[in-house]
Amino acid sequence: MEAPAAPHSPADPVSAEITVTSPEQMRELGRRLAKLLRAGDLVMLSGELGAGKTTLTRGLGESLGVRGAVTSPTFVIARVHPSLGDGPPLVHVDAYRLSGGLDEMEDLDLDVSLPESVIVVEWGEGKVEELTDERLQVVIHRAVGDTHDEVRHVTVTGIGPRWAAVDLAVLTA
């Protein structure tokens, strides 16, 4: 007889694995992911240069119905896209050039924006985790080197009680 499964704790991370084979599929993943998001959510994106972080965020912005083209904020560090409807604004941050932790990020006032916005941070590892105990971690793996391989393996992990009851499997549909 099999032992009963251990109960799922709200603090346990939940995750989903998705394989993406084109930039359009990455945008579609962003559109599906946006349907799970609400004001106050922090999404951390990581992956190699060219992995598709901004493409995923473009899909998020489309589904959230925000103003302005979602492009890489590498040189401006952060870009705010106000909602065109009644949804939350999208704050898109690229922390690649920021070397410090939360101290350097404080200049962006993300803690002030977080309650009413969806905040997406590229390259945020070790820099923004202190903003909240609840976040969505999206890791995009791609082949490195001289390759034209469009295949990406995306791992989406919900951390904290906010994500315990969210069915991330809908992202694989």
N, C-alpha and C positions, 0 to 999 in steps of 0.2 A: 504494500500500500504506500502510495506517495504521501510525503509530508505536505501539509497545507502550505500554500505560498505565504511568505512573510507579508504582513500588511504594509501597504504603501504609506509612507510618512509624507506629510505635506512638505517637509524640508528636503526630501529626496528629489534629485533632478529627474526630469522626464525628457526623453529625446526621441528624435526621428532621424532616419537616414534617407536621403533623397539623391538619386543620380540624375544629373542634368546634362543634356548633350548639345545644347545650343544656347546662344545669348537670349533668344526669344523664350526658351524654357526657363532661363534664370529670371527673366522679367516676370513670367507667369508665376514662378515660385514667390516672387516678391508680392504680386497681387494677391495670391492665396494667403500669404503670411499676414498681410495688412488686415485681412478680415478677422484675425485673432487679436489684433492690437487695439489698445484704448489709451486715452490720455494717462500719463504717468508711467508708461512702459519705456524701458531702456533696452535697446537692442545693440549688442556688441558684435561687430563683424570682423572676422579675421581670415586671412588667406594671403597667398603670394600676390605680388603685383600682377595685375591682369587676370586675377581669379574670377572676378565678376561681382565684387562687392558693390560697386556703384550701379551696375546693371540691376542687381537685386533691389537696391534702394530706389531706382527709377520705377520699378514695378510697384513698390510700396507706395510711392508718391502718387502714381496713377490711381491706384485703388483707394487711397485715402482722399483723393480729390483735392490736392493742394495746388497752389499757384506756382508757376515758374517751372522751368525745365530743371530736372534733378541731374546735376552734373557733379563731377568730383570737386569737393571743396578744398583740395590740397593746398592751394595758395591763399585762400581766405580763411582757412581752418574750419569755419562753421558758417552754414547758410540756413536761414529760417524760411520755410515755405508755408505761408498762411493757408488755412483751409478755405476753399471756395464755397463750402457749405457749412454744416453745423458740426463737422468733425474736428479733431484736434490738429493743430499745426504740426508739421514735420520739421524737426531740427536735425540737420545732417552735418556731422562733424567728422573731420579727418584728422586724427591725432598723430599721424605718421611723423610729422616734423616736430612734435612736442616731445621733449626729452624727459621732462619732469613728470611726477605723478599728479595727484589731485590738486596740489598747490598751483601748478601751471594751468590746469583745467579750470580752476576757480575763476580765472579771468573771463571765462566764457559764460559764467553765471548759469551753468547747466542745472544746478540745484534749484534755482529759481524757476527755470523753464520746465523742469521735469513734471510737476503735478498736472499741468494743463497741456503738455505736448507729448508726442511720440519722439523720443530721441534715439537716433541711429548714430553709433560711433564706429568708424572704421579705425583699425589699429588701436583700440582702446585698452588692450590687455595691460594690467598693471597701472592703469591711469584713471579709470572711472568706476571700478568695482565698489568703491566706498560711497558712491552716490546713493545706492540702494542695495538691499539684500535680495531683491527680486529683479531678475533680468533674463533676457533671452540671449543665449550665446549661439552665434551662427559661425561655423567654421567651414570654409570652402577649400577643398583640396583639389589641386590640379597637377597634371604632369609638369615637371620643371625641365628646363633646358630648351634646346632648339626644337620645339614641337608645335604643330598646328592642331593638336588634339583639343577638341572642344569639350571633352567629357570632364565634368566636375562632380565630386562627391561631397555633398553638403550634409553636415551634421547640425541639427537644430536642437539645442538643449535649453529647457526651461528650468531656471534656478529660483527656488523660493516658493512660498505658499501660493502666490498669484498663479503660478503655472501648474500646480499639482493637479488640478481638475481639468486642465486644457488638453484636449485630444490632438496632439501634434501629428497624429497619423493622417489627419485630413490634408496635410501638406504633400503626402505621397500620392494623392489621387490624380 
